[in-house]
Amino acid sequence: MTFTIHKSSGGRPDQRSQLALNSRTAELIRWEPFSSYNAGRRLRSWFRFLHTGEAGGIAGQTVAGIASAGAAVLVWTGIWLAFRRLLAYRRRIKGQLAASLSEKDYAMSGKG
């Protein structure tokens, strides 16, 4: 069995350790505090908390929240721009079709 032990109420990875016990005898198999991890594993452990802003406390979460709101605005404006371009394209095609039909009508009337 493997247990993760947190020394704090937050999710900081430097406050976590892993304990592995034999499930039959409860003998200690492995004890891994955060300080025993290699540099790559320590860095990987911090990535999620850096990504969500948790590692920076309230300031980090505020920056992450602003970035998320900005991403949502970019999605909305991209969809709206595509919709406006579609409407303009349809108006342009409709105008070209109307002009084409009126030229044919003019030519058929014998005035041209």
C-alpha positions in Angstrom: 0.0 0.0 0.0 1.2 3.5 -0.8 0.1 6.5 1.2 0.6 10.2 0.5 1.1 12.3 3.6 0.5 16.0 3.6 2.1 18.2 6.2 -0.2 21.2 5.3 -3.8 21.7 4.4 -2.9 23.1 0.9 -1.7 21.2 -2.0 1.9 22.3 -2.0 4.0 19.4 -3.3 7.0 20.3 -1.1 4.8 19.4 1.9 4.0 15.9 0.7 5.8 12.6 1.3 5.0 9.1 0.2 5.0 6.1 2.4 4.9 2.5 1.1 4.0 -0.4 3.4 3.7 -4.1 2.9 0.0 -4.8 3.1 0.4 -8.1 4.9 3.0 -7.3 7.5 2.8 -3.5 7.6 6.6 -3.4 7.2 8.1 -0.2 5.8 9.0 -0.7 2.1 9.8 2.9 1.2 9.7 6.4 2.7 10.1 9.2 0.1 10.0 12.8 1.4 9.8 15.5 -1.3 13.5 16.4 -0.7 14.5 12.9 -1.8 13.0 13.3 -5.3 15.3 14.1 -8.2 15.2 17.6 -9.7 13.0 16.5 -12.6 10.4 14.9 -10.3 10.4 17.9 -8.0 9.9 20.2 -11.0 7.1 18.0 -12.4 5.4 18.1 -9.0 5.3 21.9 -9.1 4.0 22.3 -12.6 0.3 21.8 -11.8 0.4 24.2 -9.0 2.2 26.8 -11.1 -0.3 26.3 -13.9 -3.3 26.8 -11.8 -1.7 29.7 -9.8 -1.9 27.8 -6.5 1.9 28.1 -6.0 1.7 31.9 -6.0 -1.0 32.2 -3.4 -3.7 34.7 -3.9 -1.6 36.7 -6.3 -0.9 33.7 -8.5 -4.5 32.7 -8.5 -5.5 36.2 -9.5 -3.1 36.1 -12.4 -4.4 32.7 -13.5 -8.0 33.9 -13.2 -7.2 37.0 -15.4 -5.5 34.7 -17.9 -8.5 32.4 -18.0 -10.9 35.3 -18.4 -8.7 36.6 -21.3 -8.8 33.2 -23.0 -12.6 33.1 -22.7 -12.8 36.6 -24.3 -10.5 35.5 -27.1 -12.7 32.5 -27.8 -15.8 34.7 -27.8 -14.3 37.3 -30.1 -13.0 34.7 -32.5 -16.5 33.1 -32.8 -18.1 36.5 -33.3 -15.6 37.5 -35.9 -16.2 34.3 -37.8 -19.9 34.8 -37.7 -19.6 38.4 -38.9 -17.4 37.3 -41.8 -19.9 34.6 -42.7 -22.7 37.2 -42.8 -20.6 39.6 -44.9 -19.8 36.7 -47.3 -23.5 35.8 -47.7 -24.4 39.4 -48.3 -21.7 39.7 -50.9 -22.8 36.5 -52.7 -26.4 37.6 -52.6 -25.5 41.0 -54.0 -23.5 39.4 -56.8 -26.3 37.1 -57.6 -28.8 40.0 -57.7 -26.5 42.0 -60.0 -26.1 39.1 -62.3 -29.8 38.5 -62.5 -30.5 42.2 -63.2 -28.0 42.2 -66.0 -29.7 39.2 -67.6 -33.1 40.9 -67.3 -31.7 44.1 -68.8 -30.1 42.2 -71.7 -33.4 40.2 -72.3 -35.5 43.3 -72.4 -33.8 44.3 -75.7 -32.5 47.7 -74.4 -28.9 46.5 -74.2 
